[in-house]
């Protein structure tokens, strides 16, 4: 397993779990839609997340919540590229760009992104070739059954872990055929993306099984409906549940935890790591 993941000009130490702070520059994201659409507000949030311990900032310009409508290529570019450039000008931080469009990936790479985070795992036209042209950017391949608009309508699996593993193996192979080394890849099992409540918790309990693929694992569970529906909590009342899932994900082997609440997540991971020091 890699100890350091190259993310363009930066290297990410993944021996210990790292926290990826979420920065949505969308009007309709499920948790913080519209809060950071202005560049000054976005930069203020980035400054706070870095101070709180984030080592990656994940910028998104298209909501992928259940039922979300697609965003045009130009609208997404207009939302994310100026923010990405402003972050790179002001901060020495790895920036991840959450997108599934080849043209947005290309502009992001040219603007200093260190990670491409794709919920469609480079399946859209042109994405594999676009990413292959950059030799040093990292890529996160996420599993999703269906599309955001319909993915939560009765998702079904023959074998939850086996089906997701097979998907990852197919995408890793597709990347290799395109000239993308596996050393550039990380995997996200896609909590909430075409999974029922029970399937999400089964996935969380068995996430360690993806370690057989010998790639870093990213876990994104922060404030998601799997927490709200279990606890009957509104989106802004899911901190405790989010922290619980972050701890479990780290115990299950996740090296990157994608969250809204950076400071609190960094704190619980520090406690976990201090405890691990004394476990034989």
C-alpha positions in Angstrom: 0.0 0.0 0.0 1.2 3.5 -0.8 2.4 5.7 2.0 2.4 8.9 0.0 0.0 9.7 -2.8 1.2 12.2 -5.4 -1.3 14.9 -6.1 0.3 17.0 -8.9 3.0 19.1 -7.2 2.1 17.9 -3.7 2.4 14.6 -1.9 -0.3 13.4 0.6 0.9 11.3 3.6 -1.8 8.6 3.9 -0.1 6.5 6.6 -2.6 8.2 8.9 -6.2 9.2 8.0 -6.4 12.6 6.3 -9.4 14.9 6.3 -10.8 16.3 3.1 -12.9 19.4 3.6 -16.0 19.9 1.4 -16.4 23.2 -0.4 -19.6 23.2 -2.4 -20.0 26.2 -4.7 -23.5 25.2 -5.8 -26.9 26.7 -5.1 -28.5 23.3 -4.4 -26.2 21.0 -2.4 -28.1 19.1 0.2 -26.2 20.6 3.2 -24.6 23.9 2.4 -26.1 24.9 -1.0 -25.5 28.6 -1.8 -23.3 29.4 1.3 -20.0 29.6 -0.6 -20.9 30.7 -4.1 -19.0 34.0 -3.7 -15.2 33.7 -4.0 -14.6 35.7 -0.8 -16.9 33.5 1.2 -15.4 30.4 -0.3 -11.8 31.5 0.6 -12.9 32.3 4.1 -14.3 28.8 4.5 -11.1 27.3 3.0 -9.0 29.3 5.4 -11.0 28.0 8.3 -10.9 24.4 7.2 -7.1 24.5 6.8 -6.8 26.0 10.3 -9.0 23.2 11.5 -6.7 20.5 10.0 -7.9 19.7 6.5 -5.2 18.6 4.2 -7.4 18.5 1.1 -10.1 20.9 -0.1 -12.8 19.2 -2.3 -14.5 21.8 -4.6 -17.8 20.8 -6.2 -19.9 22.7 -8.7 -22.6 20.2 -9.4 -24.9 18.7 -6.7 -25.0 14.9 -6.8 -27.7 14.6 -4.1 -30.6 12.2 -4.9 -32.8 13.8 -7.5 -30.3 16.5 -8.5 -30.6 18.0 -11.9 -27.6 18.0 -14.2 -25.5 21.2 -14.6 -24.3 22.5 -17.9 -20.6 22.4 -18.7 -20.3 26.1 -18.9 -22.2 26.7 -15.6 -19.9 24.2 -13.8 -16.8 25.8 -15.3 -18.0 29.2 -14.2 -18.6 28.0 -10.7 -15.5 26.0 -9.9 -12.5 27.3 -11.9 -12.3 30.8 -10.5 -12.6 29.4 -7.0 -10.0 26.7 -7.7 -7.5 29.3 -9.0 -8.1 31.6 -6.1 -7.5 28.8 -3.6 -4.2 27.8 -5.3 -3.1 31.5 -5.4 -3.7 32.0 -1.7 -3.1 28.6 0.0 -0.5 25.8 -0.2 -3.1 23.1 -0.1 -4.1 20.1 -2.2 -7.3 20.9 -4.1 -9.6 18.2 -5.3 -12.2 18.9 -8.1 -15.4 17.0 -7.8 -16.6 16.6 -11.4 -17.6 14.1 -14.1 -17.0 16.3 -17.2 -13.9 15.9 -19.3 -13.7 19.6 -20.1 -14.0 20.6 -16.4 -11.3 18.1 -15.5 -9.0 19.6 -18.2 -9.4 23.1 -16.9 -9.0 22.0 -13.3 -5.8 20.2 -14.1 -4.5 23.3 -15.9 -5.6 25.5 -12.9 -3.6 23.5 -10.3 -6.0 20.7 -9.0 -4.2 17.8 -7.4 -7.0 15.3 -7.4 -9.9 14.6 -9.7 -12.8 13.2 -7.7 -15.4 11.6 -10.1 -18.6 10.1 -8.9 -18.9 8.3 -12.3 -15.4 6.9 -12.1 -14.1 8.3 -15.4 -16.9 6.6 -17.4 -18.1 9.8 -19.2 -16.8 10.4 -22.7 -13.3 11.8 -22.9 -12.6 11.6 -19.1 -10.1 8.7 -19.3 -8.1 10.4 -22.1 -8.2 13.7 -20.4 -6.8 12.4 -17.1 -4.3 10.2 -18.8 -2.6 13.3 -20.4 -1.6 14.4 -16.9 1.0 12.1 -15.4 0.8 13.3 -11.8 -2.7 14.1 -10.8 -4.5 11.7 -8.5 -7.9 10.3 -9.3 -10.7 9.1 -7.0 -13.0 6.5 -8.6 -16.4 6.3 -6.9 -19.0 3.6 -7.2 -22.5 4.7 -8.0 -25.5 2.5 -9.0 -27.6 4.5 -11.5 -27.6 8.3 -11.8 -28.2 11.0 -9.1 -31.7 11.6 -10.4 -32.8 8.0 -9.8 -30.1 6.2 -7.9 -32.1 5.9 -4.6 -35.1 4.2 -6.3 -34.9 0.6 -5.0 -31.2 -0.1 -5.5 -30.5 -3.9 -5.8 -27.3 -6.0 -5.6 -26.5 -9.6 -6.0 -23.6 -9.3 -3.6 -23.0 -5.8 -2.3 -19.3 -6.0 -1.6 -18.6 -8.4 -4.5 -20.5 -6.2 -7.0 -18.7 -3.0 -5.9 -15.3 -4.8 -6.0 -16.0 -6.1 -9.5 -16.9 -2.5 -10.6 -13.6 -1.2 -9.1 -11.6 -3.9 -10.8 -13.2 -3.0 -14.2 -12.5 0.7 -13.7 -8.9 0.1 -12.6 -8.4 -2.1 -15.7 -10.0 0.7 -17.9 -7.6 3.2 -16.4 -4.6 0.9 -17.0 -5.6 0.5 -20.7 -5.8 4.3 -21.0 -2.3 4.6 -19.6 -3.3 5.7 -16.0 -1.1 3.9 -13.4 -2.9 2.4 -10.4 -0.4 4.4 -8.2 -2.5 7.4 -9.1 -5.8 5.9 -8.0 -8.0 5.9 -4.9 -11.4 4.3 -4.4 -14.7 5.6 -2.9 -17.4 3.0 -2.3 -20.0 5.7 -2.7 -22.1 5.8 0.4 -25.6 7.0 -0.5 -25.1 6.6 -4.2 -27.5 3.9 -5.2 -27.6 2.2 -1.8 -30.4 1.6 0.7 -30.1 2.4 4.4 -29.3 -1.2 5.2 -26.9 -1.5 2.3 -25.0 1.7 3.5 -24.4 0.3 6.9 -23.5 -3.1 5.6 -21.0 -1.4 3.3 -19.6 0.6 6.2 -19.2 -2.6 8.3 -17.3 -4.4 5.5 -15.3 -1.6 4.0 -12.1 -3.2 5.1 -12.6 -5.8 2.4 -11.7 -3.3 -0.3 -8.1 -3.3 1.0 -7.6 -6.4 -1.1 -7.4 -4.0 -4.1 -4.3 -2.4 -2.6 -5.4 1.2 -3.2 -6.2 4.1 -0.8 -9.9 4.3 0.3 -11.9 7.5 0.6 -15.0 7.6 2.7 -17.7 10.3 2.3 -20.5 9.9 4.8 -20.7 13.4 6.3 -24.3 14.5 7.1 -25.8 12.1 4.6 -29.3 10.7 4.7 -28.1 7.3 5.9 -27.4 9.2 9.2 -30.5 11.4 9.1 -32.8 8.6 8.4 -31.4 6.3 11.0 -31.4 9.0 13.8 -34.3 11.1 12.6 -32.2 14.2 12.4 -32.3 17.1 10.0 -29.2 17.8 7.9 -27.8 20.3 10.4 -28.3 18.0 13.3 -26.1 15.1 12.1 -22.7 16.0 13.6 -22.7 13.1 16.1 -23.7 10.6 13.5 -21.1 11.9 11.1 -18.3 11.7 13.6 -19.4 8.1 14.5 -19.2 7.1 10.8 -15.8 8.9 10.4 -14.3 6.8 13.3 -15.8 3.6 11.9 -14.5 4.3 8.4 -11.0 5.0 9.7 -11.1 1.8 11.7 -12.2 0.0 8.6 -9.1 1.3 6.8 -10.2 4.5 5.1 -7.2 6.8 4.5 -9.2 9.9 3.5 -12.4 11.1 5.3 -14.5 13.6 3.3 -16.4 15.9 5.7 -18.2 19.2 6.2 -17.2 19.4 9.9 -13.4 19.4 9.7 -12.4 20.5 13.2 -14.5 17.9 15.0 -13.5 15.1 12.6 -9.8 15.9 13.1 -10.3 15.8 16.8 -11.9 12.4 16.9 -9.3 10.9 14.5 -6.6 12.2 16.8 -8.2 10.4 19.7 -8.5 7.2 17.6 -4.8 7.4 16.6 -3.7 8.0 20.2 -5.6 4.9 21.2 -4.2 2.8 18.3 -0.7 3.5 19.6 -1.4 1.2 22.5 -3.3 -1.6 20.7 -1.1 -4.7 20.2 
